[in-house]
Amino acid sequence: MGNWKLPPEGGHMDKPSKIYFQTMTKKDVEERLKKNDIILIPLGSTENHGAAGPYGEDIFMVTRMAEEIAKATGCTVAHPVCYGSHPYHHLGQPGTIVVPDDVFSAYLRAIMAGFWNTGFRKQIFMSLHGQEYIVPSAINEFGKKYQVPAIIIFLDIPRIMGDTLKDKAHGGPYENPFQHACE
């Protein structure tokens, strides 16, 4: 993972650094799109991570990863999706906000369409939470419905990076081995 510190100090979500789509003006976006039409869309969740983990752990880490990638590449980051789908065994856990699969899929397709209409022809959904059973399906449904030229992919970071993110040395202060043992 190189010299990345996750989460790094000093995020950009509320700063006029032009990393986040939501902090940019129409003119800013038009200029950005001339150079880079990639948008990173962090997908998180609000869920129980046991006694020691904050509910927003998945959001914090994937969002900061997206910020660091944007700083290095010049692409744009969307504000994170903070609620998501969950497997059935998460139902009823205090602090876990479960969005029904069909609603979440429709929401993702609406996000894809909105960013496509803005000019972002390359969209990368990034997740540390999982949701791997919904996101590819939503992308497929978007492609079938709209049939427009776009590159939309899903990075399921835990599958890509595996054991690298399982400890505090690599995952940051919120990640612990056996984080979901309480579930």
C-alpha positions, 0 to 999 in steps of 0.5 A: 500500500505504499505510504498511505495512511488510512484514514489520512489526516484532514479530509476534503469533504467540506473544503473548497479543494475541488476534489468533491463534486459537491464543492464544485460549481458548474464551471468547475465541473466543465473545466474538470471534465475537459481533463478527466471524466472519471468520478469515484463514488464511495459506497459505505454503510451505517452499521454496527461494528461492535463495541469498539468500531464506529458505525461509519467505519466503512464510510470513513475509510473508503472516502479517504481512499477516494480522496487520496486517489483523486489527489494523485490522479485529478479525478473527482469524488462524489460525496459517499453513499452512507447507507446501503444494502445488507445481508439478512443476518444484519437485520435488527442489529442496533445502529445498522441501517438496512436499505432494501435491495431494490431501493438501493439498486434503484438509488445507484442507477439514479446516481449513475444517470445523474453523473452521466448526464453531467458528463462523467462517462467513467464512474467507479463505485468503491466499497469497503462494506461489501454490497457486492451482490447489488452493485454489479446488478445495478450497473448491468440494469443501468446499461440495459436501460440506457444503452449509453457509452459509459465505463462503470465499474465496481471495486470491491476493495476487500476482495482486491486487497484481502488481508492488507486491510485487516489491521491497524497498521494498514487499515487505520485506527478504525480497523481491527482484526475480527471486526465483525465477530459480534455479528 
